[in-house]
Amino acid sequence: MAATNNTRGQDRNPNTPGVAAPAKQSVPAAKTVDTQSVLKRLQSELMALMMGGDPGISAFPEEDNIFCWKGTIHGSKETVFEGTEYKLSLSFPSDYPFKAPKVKFETGCFHPNVDVFGNICLDILQDKWSSAYDVRTILLSIQSLLGEPNISSPLNTQAAALWSNQEEYRKMVEKLYKPSS
């Protein structure tokens, strides 16, 4: 009776086969993330971003929530996006940096790798995510993606089809997103 009611897997009879405790110990524990370490990581990334001085990118927590940030990206010089400014939202999961943040364009962006809802097709935000990446890396990657889209994996097929004609593409970007003078 002692062996069947024992919930800890500690059988008092050493001759009874199938003791459960060793099997449980061989299964790796699920990775748990300390909320304090996530907060420290995000605070550290914020300071690095503020002190870094990278041109054309910035991001700050939204109000008092360190897990929700608003970012800004300026289109790079000598691209069809030069002179444009885009607002982004960044939402960090509780297990960041082991999972990528959700990043979306809040400002409309006519781009082959951005859909009409602002979702971004960028490998480092999906299957190529690494905990070595940070907010700065994300923003610089998105800024780079603006001028160098992945045409083979478009979210916006109209933008992808037009990309090869940069003059027409520029006109479309200006028509859709630049204020009239």
Backbone hydrogen bonds in HBPLUS format (Angstrom, degrees):
<---DONOR---> <-ACCEPTOR-->    atom                        ^
c    i                          cat <-CA-CA->   ^        H-A-AA   ^      H-
h    n   atom  resd res      DA  || num        DHA   H-A  angle D-A-AA Bond
n    s   type  num  typ     dist DA aas  dist angle  dist       angle   num
A0005-ASN N   A0001-MET O   3.21 MM   4  6.39 145.6  2.33 151.0 159.5     1
A0016-THR N   A0013-ASN O   3.13 MM   3  5.69 171.1  2.14 121.5 124.1     2
A0024-LYS N   A0020-ALA O   3.30 MM   4  6.58 158.3  2.35 157.7 164.0     3
A0025-GLN N   A0021-ALA O   3.17 MM   4  6.41 152.2  2.26 153.1 160.9     4
A0026-SER N   A0022-PRO O   3.18 MM   4  6.41 136.1  2.38 143.2 153.8     5
A0026-SER N   A0023-ALA O   3.24 MM   3  5.30 134.2  2.47  96.2 108.0     6
A0027-VAL N   A0024-LYS O   3.39 MM   3  5.55 152.4  2.47 101.5 108.9     7
A0037-SER N   A0034-ASP O   2.96 MM   3  5.33 123.0  2.30 105.4 119.5     8
A0038-VAL N   A0034-ASP O   3.16 MM   4  6.59 150.4  2.25 150.8 159.6     9
A0039-LEU N   A0035-THR O   2.92 MM   4  6.21 161.1  1.96 153.6 158.6    10
A0040-LYS N   A0036-GLN O   2.91 MM   4  6.14 161.1  1.94 148.4 153.5    11
A0041-ARG N   A0037-SER O   2.94 MM   4  6.05 155.2  2.00 140.1 147.2    12
A0042-LEU N   A0038-VAL O   2.93 MM   4  6.18 165.5  1.95 154.5 157.6    13
A0043-GLN N   A0039-LEU O   2.90 MM   4  6.08 160.1  1.94 151.3 157.2    14
A0044-SER N   A0040-LYS O   2.88 MM   4  6.00 156.1  1.94 147.0 153.8    15
A0045-GLU N   A0041-ARG O   2.89 MM   4  6.15 154.7  1.96 149.0 156.2    16
A0046-LEU N   A0042-LEU O   2.91 MM   4  6.11 151.7  1.99 145.6 153.2    17
A0047-MET N   A0043-GLN O   3.04 MM   4  6.32 162.1  2.08 148.4 152.3    18
A0048-ALA N   A0044-SER O   2.97 MM   4  6.19 164.0  1.99 150.0 154.6    19
A0049-LEU N   A0045-GLU O   2.88 MM   4  5.99 155.4  1.94 145.4 152.2    20
A0050-MET N   A0046-LEU O   2.93 MM   4  6.13 159.4  1.97 150.7 156.3    21
A0051-MET N   A0047-MET O   2.92 MM   4  6.07 153.3  1.99 150.5 157.8    22
A0052-GLY N   A0048-ALA O   2.82 MM   4  5.66 130.3  2.07 138.9 151.3    23
A0074-HIS N   A0056-GLY O   2.80 MM  18  4.70 151.0  1.88 140.6 143.6    24
A0058-SER N   A0072-THR O   3.02 MM  14  5.24 139.6  2.19 147.9 150.2    25
A0072-THR N   A0058-SER O   2.76 MM  14  5.24 155.0  1.82 150.0 151.0    26
A0060-PHE N   A0070-LYS O   3.01 MM  10  5.65 153.6  2.08 148.2 154.1    27
A0070-LYS N   A0060-PHE O   2.88 MM  10  5.65 158.2  1.93 164.7 164.8    28
A0062-GLU N   A0068-CYS O   2.63 MM   6  5.61 167.2  1.65 158.6 153.8    29
A0065-ASN N   A0062-GLU O   3.13 MM   3  5.83 167.5  2.14 141.8 143.4    30
A0068-CYS N   A0065-ASN O   3.19 MM   3  5.67 167.9  2.21 115.9 119.7    31
A0092-PHE N   A0067-PHE O   2.78 MM  25  4.95 169.2  1.79 153.3 156.9    32
A0069-TRP N   A0090-LEU O   2.79 MM  21  4.98 168.1  1.80 152.8 157.0    33
A0090-LEU N   A0069-TRP O   2.92 MM  21  4.98 163.4  1.95 143.1 143.0    34
A0071-GLY N   A0088-LEU O   2.89 MM  17  4.81 166.3  1.91 130.8 135.4    35
A0088-LEU N   A0071-GLY O   2.82 MM  17  4.81 158.2  1.87 135.7 136.8    36
A0073-ILE N   A0086-TYR O   2.90 MM  13  5.20 155.6  1.96 147.4 155.0    37
A0086-TYR N   A0073-ILE O   2.77 MM  13  5.20 164.3  1.79 156.2 161.8    38
A0075-GLY N   A0084-THR O   2.92 MM   9  5.27 161.5  1.95 140.1 145.1    39
A0082-GLU N   A0079-THR O   3.10 MM   3  5.44 170.7  2.11 116.6 117.7    40
A0084-THR N   A0081-PHE O   3.01 MM   3  5.53 152.3  2.09 143.2 141.4    41
A0106-GLU N   A0087-LYS O   2.69 MM  19  5.25 166.1  1.71 138.7 142.4    42
A0107-THR N   A0087-LYS O   3.27 MM  20  5.22 151.8  2.35 139.4 135.1    43
A0089-SER N   A0104-LYS O   2.85 MM  15  5.38 154.2  1.92 150.9 159.4    44
A0104-LYS N   A0089-SER O   3.02 MM  15  5.38 154.2  2.09 147.6 155.3    45
A0091-SER N   A0102-LYS O   2.86 MM  11  5.06 157.0  1.91 144.5 152.3    46
A0102-LYS N   A0091-SER O   2.85 MM  11  5.06 158.7  1.89 148.6 148.5    47
A0096-TYR N   A0093-PRO O   3.11 MM   3  5.35 151.0  2.20 118.6 115.7    48
A0098-PHE N   A0095-ASP O   2.82 MM   3  5.75 134.6  2.03 136.7 142.0    49
A0105-PHE N   A0118-GLY O   2.85 MM  13  4.33 163.4  1.88 124.9 127.8    50
A0114-VAL N   A0111-HIS O   3.23 MM   3  5.32 165.5  2.25 118.0 116.4    51
A0155-LEU N   A0112-PRO O   2.70 MM  43  5.89 150.6  1.78 154.4 164.9    52
A0156-ASN N   A0112-PRO O   3.04 MM  44  4.74 170.3  2.05 129.8 130.8    53
A0121-CYS N   A0113-ASN O   2.86 MM   8  5.12 164.3  1.88 152.8 154.8    54
A0115-ASP N   A0119-ASN O   3.07 MM   4  5.50 152.4  2.15 145.0 153.2    55
A0118-GLY N   A0115-ASP O   2.99 MM   3  5.41 166.6  2.01 117.6 121.3    56
A0125-LEU N   A0122-LEU O   2.86 MM   3  5.56 156.2  1.92 124.5 132.4    57
A0126-GLN N   A0123-ASP O   3.00 MM   3  5.13 158.8  2.05 106.7 113.3    58
A0128-LYS N   A0123-ASP O   2.89 MM   5  5.23 154.5  1.95 149.4 144.2    59
A0129-TRP N   A0126-GLN O   3.37 MM   3  5.79 158.7  2.42 119.7 119.3    60
A0133-TYR N   A0130-SER O   3.03 MM   3  5.71 163.7  2.06 119.1 123.6    61
A0138-ILE N   A0134-ASP O   2.99 MM   4  6.29 160.0  2.03 154.7 160.5    62
A0139-LEU N   A0135-VAL O   2.91 MM   4  6.16 170.7  1.92 160.5 161.5    63
A0140-LEU N   A0136-ARG O   2.90 MM   4  6.07 167.5  1.92 157.4 161.2    64
A0141-SER N   A0137-THR O   2.88 MM   4  5.95 151.1  1.97 144.3 152.7    65
A0142-ILE N   A0138-ILE O   2.95 MM   4  6.21 155.3  2.01 151.8 158.2    66
A0143-GLN N   A0139-LEU O   2.90 MM   4  6.09 159.5  1.94 148.0 154.3    67
A0144-SER N   A0140-LEU O   2.90 MM   4  6.05 153.8  1.97 142.3 149.6    68
A0145-LEU N   A0141-SER O   2.83 MM   4  6.01 150.6  1.91 141.2 150.0    69
A0146-LEU N   A0142-ILE O   3.06 MM   4  6.35 141.1  2.22 145.2 153.9    70
A0148-GLU N   A0144-SER O   3.00 MM   4  6.14 136.3  2.20 144.4 157.5    71
A0153-SER N   A0150-ASN O   3.18 MM   3  5.75 164.9  2.21 114.7 119.4    72
A0160-ALA N   A0156-ASN O   3.03 MM   4  6.31 156.4  2.09 148.1 155.5    73
A0161-ALA N   A0157-THR O   2.90 MM   4  6.03 155.7  1.96 144.7 150.3    74
A0162-LEU N   A0158-GLN O   3.09 MM   4  6.27 147.6  2.20 143.5 152.0    75
A0163-TRP N   A0159-ALA O   2.96 MM   4  5.96 127.8  2.24 142.3 155.2    76
A0165-ASN N   A0162-LEU O   2.99 MM   3  5.70 154.8  2.06 124.1 131.2    77
A0169-TYR N   A0165-ASN O   2.90 MM   4  6.10 156.8  1.95 154.1 161.6    78
A0170-ARG N   A0166-GLN O   2.84 MM   4  5.92 160.8  1.88 145.4 149.8    79
A0171-LYS N   A0167-GLU O   3.12 MM   4  6.40 156.9  2.17 143.7 149.8    80
A0172-MET N   A0168-GLU O   3.02 MM   4  6.30 153.3  2.09 145.7 152.5    81
A0173-VAL N   A0169-TYR O   2.93 MM   4  6.29 160.7  1.97 156.0 160.9    82
A0174-GLU N   A0170-ARG O   2.88 MM   4  6.10 167.2  1.90 155.4 158.9    83
A0175-LYS N   A0171-LYS O   2.83 MM   4  5.94 157.2  1.88 146.1 153.2    84
A0176-LEU N   A0172-MET O   2.89 MM   4  6.04 160.8  1.93 150.7 155.6    85
A0177-TYR N   A0173-VAL O   2.86 MM   4  5.80 162.1  1.90 154.4 159.1    86
A0178-LYS N   A0174-GLU O   3.23 MM   4  4.87 152.5  2.31 117.8 124.7    87
